[in-house]
Amino acid sequence: MIYVSKRQLGEVEYLIHQSIQGHHVLFDTECVRRAFWDPELERATLFQEDSPETKRINGLIEELILQPTLERKRAFLENLDKKSFHRLIRTYFNIVENNLFESQRTYH
């Protein structure tokens, strides 16, 4: 579970909304492309909830969210190793995708 302030929540919602619109504020297109084409990362193992790797990446997402500005968020990302960066990108887009599905869900 990630705990954020109201201000941080607003920033996260902004980033997710922008990504849903196709404007990825934190990542350039080439970085996203490389992350999704990385043969070292198997999607099947990427989102196993209780795995140590998933917990580690969730911790990185939390650290990213806690960065106070977009510039600091980008600097944080630039300092990650390639594998962590690619996993974080995939996790971020999984979050965006889940938000998109939730916003389009029809309730009866």
Backbone hydrogen bonds, N-H to C=O, Kabsch-Sander energy under -0.5 kcal/mol:
donor,donor_aa,acceptor,acceptor_aa,energy
9,L,5,S,-2.7
10,G,6,K,-2.4
11,E,7,R,-2.0
12,V,8,Q,-2.6
13,E,9,L,-2.8
14,Y,10,G,-2.1
15,L,11,E,-2.5
16,I,12,V,-2.7
17,H,13,E,-2.7
18,Q,14,Y,-2.7
19,S,15,L,-2.2
20,I,16,I,-2.5
21,Q,17,H,-1.6
22,G,19,S,-1.4
23,H,18,Q,-2.8
24,H,22,G,-0.8
25,V,23,H,-1.1
32,V,28,D,-1.9
33,R,29,T,-2.6
34,R,30,E,-2.5
35,A,31,C,-2.2
36,F,32,V,-2.1
37,W,33,R,-1.3
38,D,35,A,-0.6
41,L,38,D,-1.4
42,E,40,E,-0.6
43,R,41,L,-0.6
45,T,42,E,-1.1
46,L,42,E,-0.7
46,L,43,R,-0.9
47,F,43,R,-0.7
48,Q,45,T,-0.8
49,E,47,F,-0.8
51,S,48,Q,-1.7
55,K,51,S,-2.2
56,R,52,P,-2.3
57,I,53,E,-2.5
58,N,54,T,-2.6
59,G,55,K,-1.9
60,L,56,R,-1.8
61,I,57,I,-2.5
62,E,58,N,-2.3
63,E,59,G,-2.4
64,L,60,L,-2.6
65,I,61,I,-2.6
66,L,62,E,-2.0
67,Q,63,E,-0.6
67,Q,64,L,-1.3
73,K,69,T,-2.3
74,R,70,L,-2.7
75,A,71,E,-2.3
76,F,72,R,-2.4
77,L,73,K,-2.2
78,E,74,R,-2.3
79,N,75,A,-1.1
79,N,76,F,-0.6
80,L,77,L,-1.5
85,F,81,D,-2.8
86,H,82,K,-2.8
87,R,83,K,-2.4
88,L,84,S,-2.7
89,I,85,F,-2.4
90,R,86,H,-2.3
91,T,87,R,-2.5
92,Y,88,L,-2.9
93,F,89,I,-2.6
94,N,90,R,-1.8
95,I,91,T,-2.2
96,V,92,Y,-2.4
97,E,93,F,-2.7
98,N,94,N,-2.5
99,N,95,I,-2.2
100,L,96,V,-2.4
101,F,97,E,-2.5
102,E,98,N,-2.4
103,S,99,N,-2.2
104,Q,100,L,-1.0
104,Q,101,F,-0.5
105,R,101,F,-0.6
105,R,102,E,-0.7
107,Y,105,R,-0.5
